Amino acid sequence: MQEADFFQDLVDKGNMLIWVAGLDKGCFYFNQAWLKFTGRRQEQEYGDGWTEGVHPDDLAACLETFNSCFDARQKFSILYRLRRNDGAYRWVQDDACPWYDPDGSFKGFIGYCLDITQQKRTELHEQNRRQLLQAFMANEPLDKLLQQLTHNLEKLHEHIKCTVTLLGNEEASHSEASASLRGFYQQYHQQGGHCWSEPILSSQNQPLGVLSVYCKASKQPSEKDLELIKDEARFAGLMIEKQRAERTLLLGSRVFQQAREAIMITDVAGRIVEVNQGFTEITGFTRDEVLGKNPSLLKSGVHKRAFYRDLWEALRNNECWQGEIWNRRKSGEVYPCICNISLVKDDQGEPRNYVSLFSDITVIKEHQKQLEIMAHYDALTQLPNRVLLADRLQQARVQCLRRQQTLAVAFLDLDGFKNINDTYSHAIGDQLLITLTQRMSKALRESDTLARLGGDEFILILNDLNQPGDYIAVIERLLKAAAEPIIIEDKLLQISASIGVTLFPEDQSDVDGLIRHADHAMYQAKKAGRNCYQLFSPLEIQKT
């Protein structure tokens, strides 16, 4: 086998769905794995034809990421649903990066998609189950709980429809339930696909009802599909039996111990009287270690006294509290939780217990942190981006006026950077920007902010200037840092910077105006020979 045929074979027979887009953003190649997955031909997918397979709810966000990253030539990773050849939508993770030829010229983008439906479904299933469990513990009506259960199933698997039919006493409800089942099957069986049902049983193995499912796909349900339906039927059985058994302790104990969330019960004096296995798994404390103790053993030290004062005030006024709280595990590790605390009263209406249900949201917090970084920091240099720059500059203006100091805003543009990009490659240019921003950051004071607007343009915010001329020393250090040679891949590179500066409150412009005036002064520095700085003069604007 020729080497080219070998690699083509790898591309076509692998699990990855691969696409390639050209300079016009139109896709001109899809590997065999992609075509087999979608059931379409190359010519159907060409250009933007592939977007016909993207779920309508995901298309706008998908195209926005694709276009913005394509224009910026930045790699990206997005999640969206793509229609498979059987009509079912599958979750895919699409990782794409710029494509350059050996000479460093930008040719387009290459994307690699992987079907992560099972992972996504597991994540959504856990989230849905947690919400349903919370509603269950809050004594929501049974019909609402069962509607939510079937809704969650249908949302998780868009190719199915399902219903729950309950059995009452044999004399009154059995025939009525059978008629309901017949109607369900008659409605969907004529459309093709498959229908099947799973009995809903009590903890004593007594029938409570039936979970009926219609699958639009022509294929038989898989073992995973059947296990999912059985699991939902088991959970439905718990909810049905709980309502019918009212206050029986047997079912409450089962739900209490099987819940993945931590559940802690205290008396009105604040002593722990019961915890479940979920509590031990999350906190590390065993049941014997905490019984009779105060929940303060979970305190992280993150919150001030006022936080707990407000929590108890809400419990007294509203008989419940819900929010985010930081706790400490037995190991000493501090972690974030979503917590719900409710007051439980006895039959006479007197306070009897407090029930706390909480979940570890460490993974969610980490994901939020990643999104925060993506939203406010430049992906290449890790410097603040335009969004964070605008916020910091507005705060700096307010602080400057309050302290009666001077604020300098500098617009920095690199001289000769485009020539390095064109001569070597964008990869070399990116490395140059990373090295240069690290060097310039070291030349700044701790209170200063260096942000990247894009390309080779940067904005500098200099706070806490007691005298208008105090900015000069920092600017001169930046010019020196930018002009020093840099070696990248054995190549000696040298550029310089042109900087424009405007001073607030002498220049009383708003955020956009300050940046615009610093930009104007930067062009004056370019005209003056580059590798220098110029201070903004309102007279220049008037002349222009």
Kinemage of the C-alpha trace (Angstrom):
@kinemage 1
@onewidth
@group {chain A} dominant
@subgroup {mainchain}
@vectorlist {calphas} color= white
{ca met a 1} P 0.000 0.000 0.000
{ca gln a 2} L 1.308 3.430 -0.948
{ca glu a 3} L 1.975 5.861 1.919
{ca ala a 4} L -0.673 8.301 0.649
{ca asp a 5} L -3.245 5.473 0.441
{ca phe a 6} L -2.302 4.349 3.961
{ca phe a 7} L -2.955 7.759 5.497
{ca gln a 8} L -6.138 8.229 3.459
{ca asp a 9} L -7.296 4.872 4.815
{ca leu a 10} L -6.625 6.078 8.366
{ca val a 11} L -8.637 9.252 7.772
{ca asp a 12} L -11.602 7.446 6.225
{ca lys a 13} L -11.837 4.423 8.514
{ca gly a 14} L -11.276 6.135 11.868
{ca asn a 15} L -14.005 7.205 14.292
{ca met a 16} L -13.319 10.906 13.794
{ca leu a 17} L -15.645 12.908 11.533
{ca ile a 18} L -13.267 15.184 9.612
{ca trp a 19} L -14.035 18.303 7.578
{ca val a 20} L -11.882 20.862 5.794
{ca ala a 21} L -12.843 24.475 4.959
{ca gly a 22} L -11.074 26.814 2.546
{ca leu a 23} L -10.323 30.532 2.617
{ca asp a 24} L -13.961 31.349 1.751
{ca lys a 25} L -15.127 29.482 4.895
{ca gly a 26} L -16.868 26.962 2.664
{ca cys a 27} L -16.234 23.289 3.401
{ca phe a 28} L -14.858 21.341 0.435
{ca tyr a 29} L -13.972 17.984 1.991
{ca phe a 30} L -15.599 15.502 4.371
{ca asn a 31} L -14.097 12.105 5.147
{ca gln a 32} L -15.975 8.833 4.721
{ca ala a 33} L -16.721 8.647 8.455
{ca trp a 34} L -18.604 11.974 8.216
{ca leu a 35} L -20.542 10.903 5.110
{ca lys a 36} L -21.402 7.532 6.637
{ca phe a 37} L -22.566 9.245 9.850
{ca thr a 38} L -24.803 11.801 8.101
{ca gly a 39} L -25.869 9.542 5.216
{ca arg a 40} L -25.213 12.354 2.734
{ca arg a 41} L -22.938 12.808 -0.290
{ca gln a 42} L -19.932 15.105 -0.583
{ca glu a 43} L -21.765 17.500 -2.911
{ca gln a 44} L -24.661 17.827 -0.435
{ca glu a 45} L -22.297 18.892 2.337
{ca tyr a 46} L -20.144 21.269 0.255
{ca gly a 47} L -20.025 24.974 1.170
{ca asp a 48} L -22.480 25.461 4.026
{ca gly a 49} L -24.595 22.451 3.091
{ca trp a 50} L -23.388 20.649 6.222
{ca thr a 51} L -25.311 23.128 8.366
{ca glu a 52} L -28.581 21.466 7.270
{ca gly a 53} L -27.693 18.633 9.640
{ca val a 54} L -27.070 20.848 12.681
{ca his a 55} L -29.880 20.998 15.233
{ca pro a 56} L -31.833 24.275 14.762
{ca asp a 57} L -31.353 25.190 18.451
{ca asp a 58} L -27.554 24.895 18.108
{ca leu a 59} L -27.000 26.390 14.643
{ca ala a 60} L -26.673 30.098 15.537
{ca ala a 61} L -24.098 29.550 18.306
{ca cys a 62} L -22.225 27.040 16.138
{ca leu a 63} L -21.894 29.450 13.208
{ca glu a 64} L -20.998 32.385 15.465
{ca thr a 65} L -18.068 30.442 16.956
{ca phe a 66} L -17.019 29.119 13.535
{ca asn a 67} L -17.008 32.551 11.875
{ca ser a 68} L -15.385 34.498 14.731
{ca cys a 69} L -12.590 31.954 15.233
{ca phe a 70} L -12.085 31.588 11.477
{ca asp a 71} L -11.634 35.357 11.131
{ca ala a 72} L -9.240 35.433 14.103
{ca arg a 73} L -7.495 32.240 12.937
{ca gln a 74} L -7.912 30.761 16.393
{ca lys a 75} L -8.551 27.120 17.162
{ca phe a 76} L -11.890 26.324 18.755
{ca ser a 77} L -13.860 23.540 20.402
{ca ile a 78} L -17.658 23.542 20.285
{ca leu a 79} L -20.500 21.175 21.165
{ca tyr a 80} L -23.584 20.813 18.986
{ca arg a 81} L -26.099 18.229 17.837
{ca leu a 82} L -25.639 16.727 14.359
{ca arg a 83} L -28.286 14.660 12.575
{ca arg a 84} L -27.289 11.051 12.003
{ca asn a 85} L -28.364 9.007 8.956
{ca asp a 86} L -31.298 7.515 10.900
{ca gly a 87} L -32.701 10.975 11.702
{ca ala a 88} L -31.567 10.998 15.335
{ca tyr a 89} L -29.529 13.958 16.566
{ca arg a 90} L -26.212 13.102 18.203
{ca trp a 91} L -24.005 15.349 20.351
{ca val a 92} L -20.576 15.923 18.768
{ca gln a 93} L -17.496 17.757 20.020
{ca asp a 94} L -15.959 19.640 17.119
{ca asp a 95} L -12.281 20.597 17.604
{ca ala a 96} L -10.888 22.730 14.779
{ca cys a 97} L -7.644 24.540 14.105
{ca pro a 98} L -6.158 26.762 11.367
{ca trp a 99} L -4.476 25.000 8.455
{ca tyr a 100} L -1.272 26.393 6.961
{ca asp a 101} L 0.768 25.197 4.023
{ca pro a 102} L 4.543 24.481 4.403
{ca asp a 103} L 5.292 28.112 3.573
{ca gly a 104} L 3.170 29.337 6.484
{ca ser a 105} L 0.299 30.648 4.322
{ca phe a 106} L -3.163 30.325 5.854
{ca lys a 107} L -5.240 27.831 3.842
{ca gly a 108} L -8.370 27.401 5.946
{ca phe a 109} L -9.524 25.194 8.846
{ca ile a 110} L -9.523 21.475 9.628
{ca gly a 111} L -12.092 20.078 12.053
{ca tyr a 112} L -12.280 16.781 13.930
{ca cys a 113} L -15.638 15.710 15.380
{ca leu a 114} L -16.243 12.994 17.943
{ca asp a 115} L -19.637 11.592 18.930
{ca ile a 116} L -19.981 12.326 22.697
{ca thr a 117} L -23.717 11.645 22.911
{ca gln a 118} L -23.390 9.046 25.646
{ca gln a 119} L -21.232 11.346 27.772
{ca lys a 120} L -23.617 14.263 27.219
{ca arg a 121} L -26.658 12.137 27.969
{ca thr a 122} L -25.094 10.878 31.177
{ca glu a 123} L -24.423 14.474 32.241
{ca leu a 124} L -27.975 15.607 31.386
{ca his a 125} L -29.468 12.491 32.977
{ca glu a 126} L -27.662 13.201 36.251
{ca gln a 127} L -28.805 16.821 36.173
{ca asn a 128} L -32.421 15.859 35.420
{ca arg a 129} L -32.397 13.192 38.111
{ca arg a 130} L -31.066 15.657 40.689
{ca gln a 131} L -33.785 18.207 39.857
{ca leu a 132} L -36.470 15.527 39.966
{ca leu a 133} L -35.174 14.259 43.300
{ca gln a 134} L -35.309 17.771 44.750
{ca ala a 135} L -38.904 18.157 43.541
{ca phe a 136} L -39.657 14.717 44.974
{ca met a 137} L -38.212 15.670 48.380
{ca ala a 138} L -40.221 18.899 48.243
{ca asn a 139} L -43.462 16.857 47.954
{ca glu a 140} L -44.461 18.055 44.487
{ca pro a 141} L -47.707 16.436 43.176
{ca leu a 142} L -47.203 12.980 41.680
{ca asp a 143} L -48.695 13.835 38.270
{ca lys a 144} L -46.253 16.728 37.959
{ca leu a 145} L -43.320 14.483 38.909
{ca leu a 146} L -44.297 11.811 36.371
{ca gln a 147} L -44.812 14.410 33.642
{ca gln a 148} L -41.340 15.732 34.381
{ca leu a 149} L -39.910 12.205 34.249
{ca thr a 150} L -41.382 11.494 30.798
{ca his a 151} L -40.445 14.976 29.587
{ca asn a 152} L -36.829 14.392 30.667
{ca leu a 153} L -36.741 11.070 28.804
{ca glu a 154} L -38.130 12.574 25.607
{ca lys a 155} L -35.769 15.524 25.799
{ca leu a 156} L -32.787 13.233 26.387
{ca his a 157} L -33.777 10.929 23.490
{ca glu a 158} L -35.523 13.000 20.820
{ca his a 159} L -36.480 9.836 18.870
{ca ile a 160} L -38.811 8.501 21.591
{ca lys a 161} L -42.250 9.259 23.044
{ca cys a 162} L -43.366 7.844 26.372
{ca thr a 163} L -46.203 7.820 28.874
{ca val a 164} L -46.862 6.501 32.382
{ca thr a 165} L -50.108 4.625 33.004
{ca leu a 166} L -50.992 4.027 36.674
{ca leu a 167} L -52.948 1.100 38.076
{ca gly a 168} L -55.496 1.773 40.805
{ca asn a 169} L -57.594 -0.856 42.533
{ca glu a 170} L -58.277 -3.848 40.289
{ca glu a 171} L -62.039 -3.378 40.067
{ca ala a 172} L -62.084 0.279 39.060
{ca ser a 173} L -58.883 1.091 37.194
{ca his a 174} L -57.381 -1.962 35.509
{ca ser a 175} L -59.593 -1.976 32.395
{ca glu a 176} L -59.335 1.795 32.151
{ca ala a 177} L -55.545 1.556 32.219
{ca ser a 178} L -55.565 -1.135 29.539
{ca ala a 179} L -57.657 1.092 27.288
{ca ser a 180} L -55.150 3.885 27.784
{ca leu a 181} L -52.296 1.546 26.803
{ca arg a 182} L -54.166 0.412 23.693
{ca gly a 183} L -54.667 4.025 22.664
{ca phe a 184} L -50.980 4.794 23.088
{ca tyr a 185} L -49.882 1.825 20.975
{ca gln a 186} L -52.506 2.442 18.309
{ca gln a 187} L -51.391 6.059 18.029
{ca tyr a 188} L -47.714 5.282 17.456
{ca his a 189} L -47.444 1.685 16.218
{ca gln a 190} L -48.968 2.606 12.854
{ca gln a 191} L -46.067 5.036 12.273
{ca gly a 192} L -43.496 2.209 12.277
{ca gly a 193} L -40.657 1.955 14.748
{ca his a 194} L -40.953 -0.019 17.974
{ca cys a 195} L -43.166 0.063 21.033
{ca trp a 196} L -42.364 -1.580 24.325
{ca ser a 197} L -43.252 -1.199 27.992
{ca glu a 198} L -41.614 -1.617 31.365
{ca pro a 199} L -43.630 -2.501 34.486
{ca ile a 200} L -43.467 -0.053 37.387
{ca leu a 201} L -43.161 -2.092 40.579
{ca ser a 202} L -43.345 -1.267 44.267
{ca ser a 203} L -40.645 -2.124 46.789
{ca gln a 204} L -42.702 -5.287 47.462
{ca asn a 205} L -42.618 -6.146 43.740
{ca gln a 206} L -46.301 -5.244 43.323
{ca pro a 207} L -47.404 -3.622 40.015
{ca leu a 208} L -48.085 0.113 40.259
{ca gly a 209} L -48.307 0.952 36.567
{ca val a 210} L -46.509 0.826 33.222
{ca leu a 211} L -43.918 3.030 31.544
{ca ser a 212} L -44.670 2.764 27.805
{ca val a 213} L -42.192 3.855 25.155
{ca tyr a 214} L -42.423 4.391 21.405
{ca cys a 215} L -39.147 4.585 19.454
{ca lys a 216} L -39.282 6.263 16.017
{ca ala a 217} L -36.103 4.531 14.838
{ca ser a 218} L -36.541 1.277 12.934
{ca lys a 219} L -33.761 -0.506 14.822
{ca gln a 220} L -34.344 -2.539 17.964
{ca pro a 221} L -33.622 -0.782 21.295
{ca ser a 222} L -30.119 -1.395 22.608
{ca glu a 223} L -29.264 -2.854 26.019
{ca lys a 224} L -28.401 0.673 27.211
{ca asp a 225} L -31.799 1.938 26.028
{ca leu a 226} L -33.582 -0.851 27.875
{ca glu a 227} L -31.542 -0.313 31.045
{ca leu a 228} L -32.343 3.430 30.958
{ca ile a 229} L -36.086 2.716 30.733
{ca lys a 230} L -35.826 0.166 33.563
{ca asp a 231} L -33.997 2.715 35.726
{ca glu a 232} L -36.650 5.369 35.070
{ca ala a 233} L -39.394 2.838 35.840
{ca arg a 234} L -37.676 1.999 39.142
{ca phe a 235} L -37.471 5.692 40.046
{ca ala a 236} L -41.098 6.223 39.026
{ca gly a 237} L -41.972 3.340 41.344
{ca leu a 238} L -40.245 5.075 44.242
{ca met a 239} L -42.186 8.293 43.633
{ca ile a 240} L -45.546 6.541 43.186
{ca glu a 241} L -45.107 4.386 46.259
{ca lys a 242} L -43.964 7.350 48.341
{ca gln a 243} L -47.142 9.275 47.621
{ca arg a 244} L -49.410 6.280 48.147
{ca ala a 245} L -47.626 5.282 51.335
{ca glu a 246} L -47.851 8.897 52.584
{ca arg a 247} L -45.682 9.094 55.696
{ca thr a 248} L -44.444 5.498 55.868
{ca leu a 249} L -40.843 5.412 57.031
{ca leu a 250} L -39.849 2.490 54.819
{ca leu a 251} L -39.916 4.394 51.532
{ca gly a 252} L -38.491 7.550 53.075
{ca ser a 253} L -35.521 5.509 54.251
{ca arg a 254} L -34.949 4.034 50.773
{ca val a 255} L -35.010 7.406 49.039
{ca phe a 256} L -32.897 8.913 51.804
{ca gln a 257} L -30.132 6.333 51.459
{ca gln a 258} L -30.180 6.022 47.650
{ca ala a 259} L -29.970 9.750 46.917
{ca arg a 260} L -26.628 10.820 45.469
{ca glu a 261} L -26.986 14.238 47.064
{ca ala a 262} L -25.887 14.665 50.667
{ca ile a 263} L -28.817 14.774 53.090
{ca met a 264} L -28.325 15.931 56.684
{ca ile a 265} L -31.069 16.161 59.325
{ca thr a 266} L -30.687 18.119 62.571
{ca asp a 267} L -32.953 18.739 65.510
{ca val a 268} L -34.105 22.267 66.333
{ca ala a 269} L -31.086 22.693 68.615
{ca gly a 270} L -28.764 22.162 65.648
{ca arg a 271} L -27.523 18.651 66.547
{ca ile a 272} L -27.097 16.219 63.645
{ca val a 273} L -29.522 13.301 64.063
{ca glu a 274} L -29.157 11.569 60.674
{ca val a 275} L -27.137 11.637 57.456
{ca asn a 276} L -27.247 9.487 54.331
{ca gln a 277} L -24.532 7.711 52.348
{ca gly a 278} L -24.353 10.634 49.940
{ca phe a 279} L -23.290 12.829 52.856
{ca thr a 280} L -20.394 10.482 53.655
{ca glu a 281} L -19.303 10.285 49.998
{ca ile a 282} L -19.229 14.079 49.617
{ca thr a 283} L -17.877 15.184 53.010
{ca gly a 284} L -15.718 12.200 53.991
{ca phe a 285} L -17.358 12.042 57.443
{ca thr a 286} L -19.052 8.785 58.458
{ca arg a 287} L -22.440 8.730 60.144
{ca asp a 288} L -20.944 7.812 63.525
{ca glu a 289} L -18.463 10.691 63.322
{ca val a 290} L -21.155 13.382 62.989
{ca leu a 291} L -24.167 12.191 64.990
{ca gly a 292} L -24.793 14.614 67.837
{ca lys a 293} L -22.341 17.148 66.384
{ca asn a 294} L -23.114 20.621 65.076
{ca pro a 295} L -23.050 21.203 61.287
{ca ser a 296} L -20.415 23.868 61.964
{ca leu a 297} L -17.845 21.062 61.596
{ca leu a 298} L -18.362 21.562 57.841
{ca lys a 299} L -17.559 25.291 57.973
{ca ser a 300} L -14.907 26.300 55.455
{ca gly a 301} L -13.969 29.693 56.863
{ca val a 302} L -14.833 31.274 53.509
{ca his a 303} L -18.010 33.002 54.685
{ca lys a 304} L -18.270 35.799 57.218
{ca arg a 305} L -20.663 35.806 60.178
{ca ala a 306} L -23.118 37.975 58.255
{ca phe a 307} L -23.619 35.162 55.729
{ca tyr a 308} L -24.787 32.711 58.399
{ca arg a 309} L -26.835 35.405 60.116
{ca asp a 310} L -28.753 36.025 56.867
{ca leu a 311} L -29.147 32.254 56.325
{ca trp a 312} L -30.811 31.752 59.720
{ca glu a 313} L -32.974 34.834 59.272
{ca ala a 314} L -34.274 33.368 55.985
{ca leu a 315} L -35.029 30.073 57.738
{ca arg a 316} L -36.970 31.858 60.480
{ca asn a 317} L -38.926 34.025 58.032
{ca asn a 318} L -39.417 31.671 55.090
{ca glu a 319} L -38.827 28.249 56.676
{ca cys a 320} L -36.331 27.471 53.916
{ca trp a 321} L -33.046 28.688 52.443
{ca gln a 322} L -31.398 27.868 49.137
{ca gly a 323} L -28.086 29.068 47.806
{ca glu a 324} L -24.408 28.444 47.243
{ca ile a 325} L -22.171 27.656 50.208
{ca trp a 326} L -18.535 26.630 50.640
{ca asn a 327} L -17.944 23.645 52.941
{ca arg a 328} L -14.878 21.739 54.126
{ca arg a 329} L -14.362 17.984 53.768
{ca lys a 330} L -12.873 15.802 56.476
{ca ser a 331} L -9.605 15.946 54.493
{ca gly a 332} L -9.537 19.744 54.868
{ca glu a 333} L -10.374 20.405 51.204
{ca val a 334} L -12.733 23.340 50.666
{ca tyr a 335} L -15.417 22.842 48.004
{ca pro a 336} L -18.547 24.670 46.721
{ca cys a 337} L -22.083 23.321 47.174
{ca ile a 338} L -25.609 24.073 46.077
{ca cys a 339} L -27.578 23.724 49.310
{ca asn a 340} L -31.279 23.619 50.196
{ca ile a 341} L -32.294 23.799 53.882
{ca ser a 342} L -35.920 23.362 54.956
{ca leu a 343} L -37.729 23.473 58.271
{ca val a 344} L -39.846 20.375 59.053
{ca lys a 345} L -42.802 20.752 61.433
{ca asp a 346} L -44.672 18.108 63.426
{ca asp a 347} L -48.422 17.446 63.239
{ca gln a 348} L -49.075 20.307 65.677
{ca gly a 349} L -47.172 22.744 63.471
{ca glu a 350} L -44.212 23.013 65.825
{ca pro a 351} L -40.625 23.053 64.451
{ca arg a 352} L -39.133 19.586 64.672
{ca asn a 353} L -36.149 19.243 62.339
{ca tyr a 354} L -34.060 20.967 59.710
{ca val a 355} L -33.312 19.016 56.527
{ca ser a 356} L -30.300 20.053 54.442
{ca leu a 357} L -29.780 18.691 50.920
{ca phe a 358} L -26.573 19.675 49.130
{ca ser a 359} L -24.519 18.739 46.066
{ca asp a 360} L -20.828 19.221 45.289
{ca ile a 361} L -20.565 21.660 42.328
{ca thr a 362} L -16.777 21.743 42.035
{ca val a 363} L -16.871 20.593 38.391
{ca ile a 364} L -19.495 23.228 37.507
{ca lys a 365} L -17.409 25.947 39.189
{ca glu a 366} L -14.310 24.914 37.248
{ca his a 367} L -16.297 25.025 34.014
{ca gln a 368} L -17.641 28.486 34.884
{ca lys a 369} L -14.085 29.636 35.589
{ca gln a 370} L -12.973 28.407 32.171
{ca leu a 371} L -15.865 30.249 30.512
{ca glu a 372} L -14.981 33.398 32.489
{ca ile a 373} L -11.404 33.214 31.225
{ca met a 374} L -12.588 32.676 27.642
{ca ala a 375} L -14.949 35.666 27.908
{ca his a 376} L -12.470 38.141 29.404
{ca tyr a 377} L -8.977 37.097 28.329
{ca asp a 378} L -7.163 36.874 25.010
{ca ala a 379} L -6.708 33.216 24.034
{ca leu a 380} L -3.145 33.653 22.699
{ca thr a 381} L -1.471 35.987 25.212
{ca gln a 382} L -3.779 35.477 28.247
{ca leu a 383} L -3.953 39.280 28.562
{ca pro a 384} L -7.280 41.011 29.285
{ca asn a 385} L -9.382 41.407 26.126
{ca arg a 386} L -11.610 44.293 25.000
{ca val a 387} L -14.453 43.350 27.347
{ca leu a 388} L -12.321 43.261 30.497
{ca leu a 389} L -10.347 46.321 29.329
{ca ala a 390} L -13.500 48.460 29.101
{ca asp a 391} L -14.535 47.432 32.621
{ca arg a 392} L -11.109 48.125 34.149
{ca leu a 393} L -10.754 51.450 32.362
{ca gln a 394} L -14.147 52.596 33.630
{ca gln a 395} L -13.173 51.628 37.188
{ca ala a 396} L -9.828 53.386 36.792
{ca arg a 397} L -11.578 56.638 35.763
{ca val a 398} L -13.803 56.531 38.858
{ca gln a 399} L -10.848 55.756 41.143
{ca cys a 400} L -8.760 58.529 39.572
{ca leu a 401} L -11.420 61.148 40.277
{ca arg a 402} L -11.982 59.895 43.820
{ca arg a 403} L -8.273 59.991 44.678
{ca gln a 404} L -7.597 63.174 42.681
{ca gln a 405} L -4.786 61.523 40.738
{ca thr a 406} L -3.847 61.175 37.083
{ca leu a 407} L -4.653 58.237 34.817
{ca ala a 408} L -2.656 57.471 31.650
{ca val a 409} L -4.124 55.481 28.780
{ca ala a 410} L -1.604 54.311 26.183
{ca phe a 411} L -2.247 52.777 22.762
{ca leu a 412} L 0.676 50.549 21.664
{ca asp a 413} L 1.183 49.304 18.114
{ca leu a 414} L 4.118 47.068 17.112
{ca asp a 415} L 6.349 48.322 14.303
{ca gly a 416} L 7.337 45.685 11.762
{ca phe a 417} L 5.204 42.857 13.116
{ca lys a 418} L 3.331 42.311 9.840
{ca asn a 419} L 6.619 41.868 8.003
{ca ile a 420} L 7.625 39.068 10.414
{ca asn a 421} L 4.277 37.343 9.887
{ca asp a 422} L 4.646 37.567 6.108
{ca thr a 423} L 8.331 36.587 6.077
{ca tyr a 424} L 8.240 33.628 8.436
{ca ser a 425} L 4.800 32.380 9.481
{ca his a 426} L 1.846 33.145 11.704
{ca ala a 427} L 3.124 30.521 14.138
{ca ile a 428} L 6.389 32.476 14.523
{ca gly a 429} L 4.346 35.673 14.860
{ca asp a 430} L 2.231 34.140 17.605
{ca gln a 431} L 5.321 33.061 19.543
{ca leu a 432} L 6.737 36.550 19.154
{ca leu a 433} L 3.551 38.078 20.602
{ca ile a 434} L 3.572 35.687 23.568
{ca thr a 435} L 7.237 36.379 24.374
{ca leu a 436} L 6.849 40.111 23.904
{ca thr a 437} L 3.748 40.412 26.117
{ca gln a 438} L 5.518 38.497 28.884
{ca arg a 439} L 8.490 40.841 28.599
{ca met a 440} L 6.332 43.987 28.555
{ca ser a 441} L 4.275 42.768 31.538
{ca lys a 442} L 7.463 42.545 33.603
{ca ala a 443} L 8.173 46.209 32.788
{ca leu a 444} L 4.876 47.319 34.353
{ca arg a 445} L 3.851 48.054 37.901
{ca glu a 446} L 1.519 45.729 39.757
{ca ser a 447} L -1.376 48.202 39.509
{ca asp a 448} L -1.061 48.622 35.718
{ca thr a 449} L -3.135 46.764 33.117
{ca leu a 450} L -1.892 45.607 29.713
{ca ala a 451} L -4.665 44.409 27.371
{ca arg a 452} L -4.675 43.112 23.810
{ca leu a 453} L -7.150 44.565 21.348
{ca gly a 454} L -6.195 42.119 18.608
{ca gly a 455} L -3.383 41.606 16.107
{ca asp a 456} L -0.424 43.723 17.218
{ca glu a 457} L -2.435 46.396 19.063
{ca phe a 458} L -2.395 46.769 22.851
{ca ile a 459} L -3.841 49.159 25.433
{ca leu a 460} L -2.056 50.105 28.648
{ca ile a 461} L -3.809 51.560 31.735
{ca leu a 462} L -1.494 53.330 34.205
{ca asn a 463} L -3.204 53.985 37.563
{ca asp a 464} L -2.139 55.914 40.654
{ca leu a 465} L -0.088 58.657 38.964
{ca asn a 466} L 0.517 61.444 41.473
{ca gln a 467} L 1.989 63.707 38.794
{ca pro a 468} L 1.027 63.845 35.083
{ca gly a 469} L 4.630 63.073 34.077
{ca asp a 470} L 4.863 59.902 36.170
{ca tyr a 471} L 3.834 57.811 33.179
{ca ile a 472} L 7.029 58.556 31.232
{ca ala a 473} L 9.279 56.085 33.071
{ca val a 474} L 6.848 53.198 32.449
{ca ile a 475} L 6.427 54.072 28.766
{ca glu a 476} L 10.192 54.239 28.266
{ca arg a 477} L 10.577 50.799 29.867
{ca leu a 478} L 7.931 49.454 27.466
{ca leu a 479} L 9.717 50.937 24.435
{ca lys a 480} L 12.975 49.367 25.580
{ca ala a 481} L 11.332 45.976 26.194
{ca ala a 482} L 9.680 45.995 22.759
{ca ala a 483} L 12.893 46.928 20.940
{ca glu a 484} L 15.114 44.216 22.427
{ca pro a 485} L 15.873 41.329 20.011
{ca ile a 486} L 14.004 38.039 20.434
{ca ile a 487} L 15.213 34.615 19.295
{ca ile a 488} L 12.501 32.190 18.148
{ca glu a 489} L 13.403 28.883 16.476
{ca asp a 490} L 16.973 30.104 15.869
{ca lys a 491} L 15.664 33.236 14.167
{ca leu a 492} L 16.770 36.627 15.482
{ca leu a 493} L 13.745 38.918 15.385
{ca gln a 494} L 13.600 42.611 16.210
{ca ile a 495} L 10.705 45.009 16.192
{ca ser a 496} L 9.770 48.182 18.037
{ca ala a 497} L 6.663 49.929 19.313
{ca ser a 498} L 4.883 53.193 18.641
{ca ile a 499} L 2.890 54.457 21.617
{ca gly a 500} L 0.246 57.139 21.949
{ca val a 501} L -0.693 58.464 25.401
{ca thr a 502} L -3.595 60.496 26.719
{ca leu a 503} L -4.041 61.695 30.315
{ca phe a 504} L -7.237 61.736 32.332
{ca pro a 505} L -8.785 63.948 33.739
{ca glu a 506} L -6.997 66.515 31.528
{ca asp a 507} L -8.643 64.581 28.710
{ca gln a 508} L -12.167 64.246 30.125
{ca ser a 509} L -13.393 61.776 27.506
{ca asp a 510} L -15.309 58.583 28.248
{ca val a 511} L -13.749 55.125 27.868
{ca asp a 512} L -14.111 54.995 24.076
{ca gly a 513} L -12.881 58.563 23.737
{ca leu a 514} L -9.730 57.932 25.778
{ca ile a 515} L -8.845 54.901 23.628
{ca arg a 516} L -9.583 56.854 20.442
{ca his a 517} L -7.360 59.774 21.505
{ca ala a 518} L -4.519 57.456 22.533
{ca asp a 519} L -4.852 55.796 19.123
{ca his a 520} L -4.586 59.207 17.444
{ca ala a 521} L -1.436 60.004 19.410
{ca met a 522} L 0.017 56.617 18.426
{ca tyr a 523} L -0.293 57.537 14.750
{ca gln a 524} L 1.581 60.743 15.510
{ca ala a 525} L 4.349 58.557 16.989
{ca lys a 526} L 4.377 56.529 13.762
{ca lys a 527} L 4.775 59.732 11.751
{ca ala a 528} L 7.568 60.867 14.061
{ca gly a 529} L 9.701 57.884 13.062
{ca arg a 530} L 8.340 55.030 15.202
{ca asn a 531} L 9.966 53.484 18.280
{ca cys a 532} L 8.770 56.457 20.329
{ca tyr a 533} L 5.724 57.835 22.076
{ca gln a 534} L 3.567 60.929 21.635
{ca leu a 535} L 1.218 62.628 24.096
{ca phe a 536} L -2.276 63.381 22.839
{ca ser a 537} L -2.986 67.041 22.097
{ca pro a 538} L -6.560 68.258 21.573
{ca leu a 539} L -5.138 70.763 19.041
{ca glu a 540} L -4.223 67.874 16.723
{ca ile a 541} L -7.836 66.720 16.678
{ca gln a 542} L -9.009 70.264 15.922
{ca lys a 543} L -6.544 70.541 13.022
{ca thr a 544} L -7.725 67.221 11.652
